[in-house]
Amino acid sequence: MIDLLRKRRSIRVYEDRKIEPEKIEILKEALVRSPSSRGINPWEFILIDDKELLKKLSKAKEHGSEFLEDAALGIVVCGDEKRSDVWVEDCSIASILAQMSAQSIGLGSCWVQIRNRMHNKDMTSEAYVQGILGIPKNMKVESIISLGYPAENKRGVPKEKLPFTKIRMNG
Ligand SMILES: Cc1cc2nc3c(=O)[nH]c(=O)nc-3n(C[C@H](O)[C@H](O)[C@H](O)COP(=O)(O)O)c2cc1C
């Protein structure tokens, strides 16, 4: 895992290449292996590989979602707020595990924040995504993980540049 973390970067440019079904299965397994508070599993995931839908989702925000249009896959991460008061944490864990699992099988990914973001001045990104995919209102939309074969080469952050000053020991 530490090797994956050392190399991990957000990848927003992708090859025009499909993800093999075996790899999609691995991603699905990683999602449902995510731990959740009290094992409630309040999340649901919608996998999108339809080009038209990806194009629509790429407009979820004015900035920071555009690269979804060229992704091979988007994973819409939703959580049921009626089932768990910590659905945000549970969905965040699933999102990052999907990203790290993707990296372990040669894929690049980037988190697209949907929760607390706006599609335009009148509509939340969440309502926009719910409308496109027919997601009920109680299923909150936290993120969309954008995935594909990397078409940009980014180096991991060198150790000397890491913010170790953020860490204290014993207070
Ligand atoms: C909670 C969260 C939300 C993010 N939202 C977006 C986003 O909406 N659009 C985007 O392009 N990147 C997004 N990112 C990626 C960050 O910008 C990126 O992780 C950060 O700049 C560090 O770069 P790195 O991942 O390459 O190390 C998000 C990351 C996190 C953890």
The ligand as an SDF file (V2000), in Angstrom:
LIG
                    3D

 31 33  0  0  0  0  0  0  0  0999 V2000
  -12.5050   15.4070   -1.0920 C   0  0  0  0  0  0  0  0  0  0  0  0
  -11.8160   15.7010   -2.3950 C   0  0  0  0  0  0  0  0  0  0  0  0
  -12.4880   16.4060   -3.3770 C   0  0  0  0  0  0  0  0  0  0  0  0
  -11.8720   16.6610   -4.6060 C   0  0  0  0  0  0  0  0  0  0  0  0
  -12.5970   17.2760   -5.5890 N   0  0  0  0  0  0  0  0  0  0  0  0
  -12.0300   17.4670   -6.7900 C   0  0  0  0  0  0  0  0  0  0  0  0
  -12.8100   18.0110   -7.8520 C   0  0  0  0  0  0  0  0  0  0  0  0
  -14.0040   18.2750   -7.7340 O   0  0  0  0  0  0  0  0  0  0  0  0
  -12.1870   18.1860   -9.0490 N   0  0  0  0  0  0  0  0  0  0  0  0
  -10.8770   17.8950   -9.2460 C   0  0  0  0  0  0  0  0  0  0  0  0
  -10.3690   18.1010  -10.3560 O   0  0  0  0  0  0  0  0  0  0  0  0
  -10.1060   17.3480   -8.2580 N   0  0  0  0  0  0  0  0  0  0  0  0
  -10.6630   17.1180   -7.0450 C   0  0  0  0  0  0  0  0  0  0  0  0
   -9.9420   16.5250   -6.0410 N   0  0  0  0  0  0  0  0  0  0  0  0
   -8.5280   16.1750   -6.2700 C   0  0  0  0  0  0  0  0  0  0  0  0
   -7.6170   17.1410   -5.5410 C   0  0  0  0  0  0  0  0  0  0  0  0
   -7.6170   18.3880   -6.1920 O   0  0  0  0  0  0  0  0  0  0  0  0
   -6.1920   16.5450   -5.4740 C   0  0  0  0  0  0  0  0  0  0  0  0
   -6.2550   15.3350   -4.7620 O   0  0  0  0  0  0  0  0  0  0  0  0
   -5.1990   17.4860   -4.8100 C   0  0  0  0  0  0  0  0  0  0  0  0
   -5.0410   18.6610   -5.5580 O   0  0  0  0  0  0  0  0  0  0  0  0
   -3.8410   16.8240   -4.6340 C   0  0  0  0  0  0  0  0  0  0  0  0
   -3.3290   16.3850   -5.8710 O   0  0  0  0  0  0  0  0  0  0  0  0
   -2.9390   14.8540   -6.0900 P   0  0  0  0  0  0  0  0  0  0  0  0
   -4.1990   14.0340   -5.8450 O   0  0  0  0  0  0  0  0  0  0  0  0
   -2.4480   14.7430   -7.4990 O   0  0  0  0  0  0  0  0  0  0  0  0
   -1.8670   14.4980   -5.0810 O   0  0  0  0  0  0  0  0  0  0  0  0
  -10.5310   16.2450   -4.8240 C   0  0  0  0  0  0  0  0  0  0  0  0
   -9.8660   15.5360   -3.8370 C   0  0  0  0  0  0  0  0  0  0  0  0
  -10.4940   15.2490   -2.6500 C   0  0  0  0  0  0  0  0  0  0  0  0
   -9.7700   14.4170   -1.6100 C   0  0  0  0  0  0  0  0  0  0  0  0
  1  2  1  0
  2  3  1  0
  2 30  2  0
  3  4  2  0
  4  5  1  0
  4 28  1  0
  5  6  2  0
  6  7  1  0
  6 13  1  0
  7  8  2  0
  7  9  1  0
  9 10  1  0
 10 11  2  0
 10 12  1  0
 12 13  2  0
 13 14  1  0
 14 15  1  0
 14 28  1  0
 15 16  1  0
 16 17  1  0
 16 18  1  0
 18 19  1  0
 18 20  1  0
 20 21  1  0
 20 22  1  0
 22 23  1  0
 23 24  1  0
 24 25  2  0
 24 26  1  0
 24 27  1  0
 28 29  2  0
 29 30  1  0
 30 31  1  0
M  END
$$$$
